[in-house]
Amino acid sequence: MTRRELARWRRNPVGVVVGLVFPVMLLLMFGYLVGGGRGVSGSYLDYLLPGMLALTMAFGLEGTMIAVTRDLDKGVIDRFRSMPMADGAVLVGRAVADMLQSVLGLAVLLAVAAALGWRAHGGAVGLLGAVGLLLLLRFAMLWIGIHLALVAGKPEMVQAVQILVWPLGFLSNAFAAPESMPDWLGTAVQWNPISQTAAAARDLLGPAGTSGHTWAAVAWPLALLAVFFPLAVRRFARMSR
């Protein structure tokens, strides 16, 4: 099932390239055109990059939903159920392929940032820790996307989710410090799971190489997984009957 998803990349390289280039375009746009986030001290690139990495992991939910709903709409998953394979292989194959694409996306963004002069001040350990937290967030968002796709069933319904995902992404500390916002808005931003992962990644990639936000950056994705992983598996099992 994972090889099937990778073969789809080969047949549709434009879609893969667009998915990799879009976060880079946002990084350049906010870093050089919009730039200078409110309430940010020091290098804005050091502040912006972890936020962009976290946003990229969250926005990956849409790609997961599109792929799953497309297979549902075309009856591909129904055909898989008639084959001698484990029910979980469909979901696991989807998850592995999406995580591989996320790793590639992180690598591209980090490479572009390095070309722009960014450096991981926290060293290799801090970099690996930040990447681990980012992938944990992506894994949680992935299962949210799978569950919502199984509920929606149609690619057209993905647009309804986009209406929610984009405000959630921008209602974070990706581009500006919560301290510069009104109190009620700053509080909401700080509780956003994307903000917690971005803040933890900033600390790990910073000079100290440690993070006081790690516990929240781990707790939020695990809590989301505890809710949406069993929901997705149960929903898929019901559809298999």
N, C-alpha and C positions, 0 to 999 in steps of 0.2 A: 504493500500500500504506500509506503514511503517512496519507493522507486517510481510508482505511478505519479505521485505528485512532482517528483523531480523531473520526470519525463515531460510533464506539462510545462515546466519552466523552459525546457529546450524547445518546445513547440511554440511557446509564446514568450520569447525573450524580451519583447518590448514591454510587456507588463511588469516583468521582473526589474528591468532597468528603470522604469518610471517609479516603481516602488522604492528603489534605492536612491534615485536622484531627488525625489520630492523632499525628504528630510534635509538633504544637503542644501537645496534651494532655500528652505526655511531658515537654516542656520546662517547662510550668507545674507538673506534678506533682513533678518532681525539683527544680525551682528553688524551689518554695514549700512543698510538703508534706514531701518527703524532705529536700532541700536540704542545704547546708553540707558538701559532699564532703570526705572525709578527706584530709588532707595538702595542701589547697588554700589558698593565701594570696591575699589580695586579694579582689576581687569574684567571688563564685561564678558569677554570670551570665556574666561574661567567660570563665570557665573552662568552664562547662557548654555554652554555645551552640555553639562549634566541635565539641565532642563530639557534640552532638545532630545537627548538620549531617552529620557523618561517618556516624553511625548511620543517618540517613535514607537516605543514598546506598547503604549496605550492605544495609539491609532492603528496598530496592527490588528486590533479586534475586527475592524471592518473587512480586511482581506480574508480573515478566517470565515466570517459570516458569508461573504460572497461566494467563496469556494464551496462551503457546505450547502448553502441554499441552491447553488447551481447544480450540484450533484443530486439533490433532492428533487428539484424541478424536472430534471431530465430522466429521472428514474434510475440513475446509476447506482445509488445505494440499494435500491430494491433488487437490482441484479446481483450485487455483492452478497446480499442475504441468501440468495439461492445457491451460492457457491460454498464448497466445503472449507470454510474459514471461520475463525473466531469472530464473534460479534464485535469484540473490542478492537480488532485489527483496524477497522475503518477509522475509529476515533484516534487510536494511537498513531496510525500512519499519518493522519492529518496533523496531529500535534507535533510529531517529530519533524515533518517537513516545515511546518511554520517556525519551529524553534531554530532549524538550520538557517532559514531565511532571516530570522532575527539576528543571529550571530553574524551573518554576512552584512546586514544593515548596520550593526554596531561597528564592525570593522571598517566599513566605508566612511562612516561619520567620523570615527576617530582618526582615520588616515587624512581626511580633509582638514580636520582641526589641527593636526600636527603640521600639515603643509602651511596652515595659516599662522603658525607660531605657537600653538598651544602645547603645553607639556604637562604630563601627569606628575605633579610635585610630590604626590604621596608614594611614588615608586611603584615597582611591579606588584607588591602586595596590595597597595591601595587600589591600583588599577583592576586587579583581579577581583577584589572585594566589590568594587563598584559594578563591574560587569556582572558578577553573580547576582547582586541585588536587582539590577536591571532585567536580567533574564528571568528572575523569580517573578517580577511584576508581569513580564510578558507571558509567562506560563499561566498565571492567574487570569489575565485578560483573555488568553486564548480559550480557556474553558468557559468563560462568560460568553465569548463569541460563539462557541460550538452550541451551548445551550440555547442562546437566543436564536441561532439559525435553525435549530431543530423545532423550536416553537413557531418561528415565522414561516418556514417552509418555502417561501418565495423570495427570489432575489430582490424584487421590488420593495420588500419590507426592510431591506438594509438601510434605505434612505431614512426611515423613521429612527433607526438607531443612530445614524450619523448626526441627527438633530440633537441627540443627547451627548454623544461622545465628544464632539468638538467643543461645546461649552464647558464640559467637564475638564477637557484638556487645557483650555485657556484660563479656566478658573483655578489656576495653580501658580506656583512660584517659578514657573519656567522662564518667564521674561522679566519679572519685576519682584522686588522683595515685599513680602506681606506687610512689613512695618510701614511701608509707604502708602498703604491702602487704608480706607476707613476701617474702624475697629471690627465692625460686624463682618465686613468682607474679608479682612485679613484673617479673622478666626476661621471662616469657612475655607479659605485657601490653605491654611496650615493643616486642617484636618483632611484635606484631599490626599488620597493614597499616592497620586502622582507627585504631589509636593513632598511627601515624606521620602519617597525614593530619590527624587532629585536632590533634596537636602542632604541625604545620606551619601549620595554619590559625590556631591560637592566637597563634603568633609573628607571623604576617603581619597579624593583626587587632589586635595589641597596640601599645603606644606606639612600639616600635622599628620596626615595619613590615617586619622582615626575619625570615628563618627559617633556623636551622641544621638543621632537619629536612627541608628541601625535597628534598634528593637522595633520601632514603628514601621520601618521599611520592610522588615521581615513579617511582623504581625499582620499588617494589612493584606498582603498577598495570600498568606496562609489562611486568614479568615475568609477571603473571597473564594479560595480553593475549597475550603470546607463546606461552603454553601453550593457553589456552582458545579464542582466536579461530580458529586453524587446526583445532582439534578440532571446534568447532561447524560450521565450513564443510565439513569432511570428512564429518562425520556426516550433514549435510543432503544432501550430494552422493550419499552411499550410499543414502539413502532415496529419492532421485529416480530411481534406476536401476530 
